[in-house]
């Protein structure tokens, strides 16, 4: 059974104090509550891990985890402080050295409008068997397909998974 309590206090601190108060909203706490219910279920094994808040790179993929054998991703939160540009945050099942934005297949794509915080939960978890890396691209279809990095401030990401 995954022990969500082992990361709950840290995640509560991030939500309470680590995010911009003007972009934060009740939905973030609902995201946290959903993660708590999902990851505390008796059907999950592994140790919960939280990475972030960290800047999501915009020139290439950056590593979250270089050996992600049977990692289950359950949640993603992205804080886009850029007031002029929406972003796509993509997460790949590859190391940063082996992932090329706009070329390699990604496993997660989350669109985040300018000056907002977006979240996503996967109740069954998403399996990553090689690695975890992420990239922040422009919030346009051409930017996503071309692997074009954001031109302003990089978004901040928080990812929750089991290891």
C-alpha positions in Angstrom: 0.0 0.0 0.0 1.3 3.4 -0.9 1.8 5.6 2.2 0.6 9.0 1.0 1.0 10.4 4.5 4.7 10.3 4.0 4.5 13.1 1.4 1.3 14.8 2.6 2.9 17.4 4.9 5.4 18.4 2.3 2.7 18.7 -0.4 0.4 20.7 2.0 3.3 23.1 2.6 3.9 23.5 -1.2 0.2 24.3 -1.7 -0.1 26.6 1.3 3.2 28.5 0.9 5.0 27.5 -2.3 2.5 28.7 -4.9 1.5 32.2 -5.9 -1.6 33.2 -3.9 -3.2 35.1 -6.7 -3.2 32.0 -9.0 -4.0 29.5 -6.3 -7.6 28.3 -5.9 -9.8 25.7 -4.2 -9.3 23.4 -7.1 -5.7 22.8 -6.0 -6.9 21.5 -2.6 -9.5 19.2 -4.5 -6.5 17.9 -6.5 -4.7 17.2 -3.2 -7.8 15.4 -1.7 -8.2 13.3 -4.9 -4.5 12.3 -4.7 -4.9 11.4 -1.0 -7.9 9.1 -1.7 -6.3 7.5 -4.8 -2.9 6.9 -3.4 -4.0 5.7 0.0 -6.1 2.9 -1.6 -5.0 -0.6 -0.8 -4.3 -1.4 -4.4 -1.1 0.6 -4.8 2.4 -0.4 -3.8 5.6 1.7 -3.7 6.7 4.7 -1.9 5.1 8.1 -2.9 7.5 10.8 -4.1 7.0 14.4 -4.8 9.4 16.4 -7.0 9.0 20.1 -7.1 8.2 22.8 -7.1 10.9 23.0 -9.8 11.3 25.1 -12.9 10.3 23.1 -16.0 13.0 23.7 -18.7 12.3 25.2 -22.0 15.3 24.5 -24.1 15.2 20.7 -23.8 13.7 18.0 -21.6 15.1 18.0 -18.0 15.3 14.9 -15.9 12.9 14.3 -13.0 14.0 10.6 -12.6 16.7 8.9 -14.7 15.7 5.4 -13.8 11.9 5.1 -13.6 11.4 1.4 -13.7 7.7 0.8 -12.9 7.1 4.3 -11.6 3.4 5.2 -11.4 2.6 8.9 -12.0 -0.5 10.0 -10.2 -0.5 13.8 -10.2 0.9 16.9 -11.9 0.6 20.5 -11.0 1.9 23.3 -13.1 2.1 27.0 -12.1 2.5 29.2 -15.1 3.5 32.6 -13.9 4.0 33.9 -17.4 1.3 36.5 -18.0 1.9 36.7 -21.7 2.1 33.1 -22.8 0.3 29.8 -22.3 2.4 26.7 -22.1 2.3 23.0 -22.9 4.2 20.9 -20.2 5.0 17.5 -21.6 6.4 14.5 -19.6 8.3 11.8 -21.5 9.2 8.2 -20.5 12.8 9.0 -21.6 15.9 10.6 -20.0 16.5 14.1 -21.0 19.5 13.0 -23.1 17.3 10.7 -25.2 14.2 13.0 -25.5 13.9 15.7 -28.1 11.0 18.2 -27.8 8.7 18.0 -30.8 10.2 14.8 -32.0 9.9 12.1 -29.4 6.6 10.8 -28.2 5.6 12.1 -24.8 3.3 10.4 -22.3 1.7 13.4 -20.7 0.7 16.8 -22.1 -0.9 19.5 -19.9 -2.0 22.8 -21.4 -1.6 25.7 -18.9 -3.1 29.1 -19.8 -1.1 32.2 -19.0 -1.0 33.3 -15.3 -2.8 30.2 -14.0 -2.2 26.9 -12.2 -3.5 23.7 -13.7 -3.6 20.2 -12.2 -4.3 16.7 -13.4 -4.8 13.4 -11.5 -4.6 9.9 -13.0 -6.6 7.5 -10.8 -5.0 4.4 -12.2 -1.5 5.9 -12.4 0.5 6.2 -15.6 3.3 3.7 -15.9 6.8 5.0 -16.7 9.3 2.2 -17.3 12.4 4.0 -18.5 12.7 7.5 -17.0 10.8 10.7 -16.3 11.7 14.0 -17.9 9.7 17.2 -18.7 9.7 20.2 -21.1 7.8 23.5 -21.3 6.8 24.5 -24.8 4.7 27.4 -26.2 1.0 27.1 -25.8 0.4 26.7 -29.6 -0.1 23.6 -31.7 2.9 24.6 -33.8 5.0 25.1 -30.6 3.9 21.7 -29.2 4.6 19.9 -32.5 7.8 21.8 -33.2 9.2 21.5 -29.6 9.4 25.3 -29.3 10.3 26.4 -25.8 8.5 29.2 -23.9 9.8 32.6 -24.6 9.1 34.2 -21.2 9.2 32.8 -17.6 9.4 29.1 -17.3 6.5 27.4 -15.4 7.0 25.6 -12.1 6.0 22.0 -11.8 5.1 19.5 -9.1 4.8 15.8 -9.9 3.7 13.0 -7.6 4.5 9.3 -8.3 5.5 6.1 -6.6 8.9 4.4 -6.8 
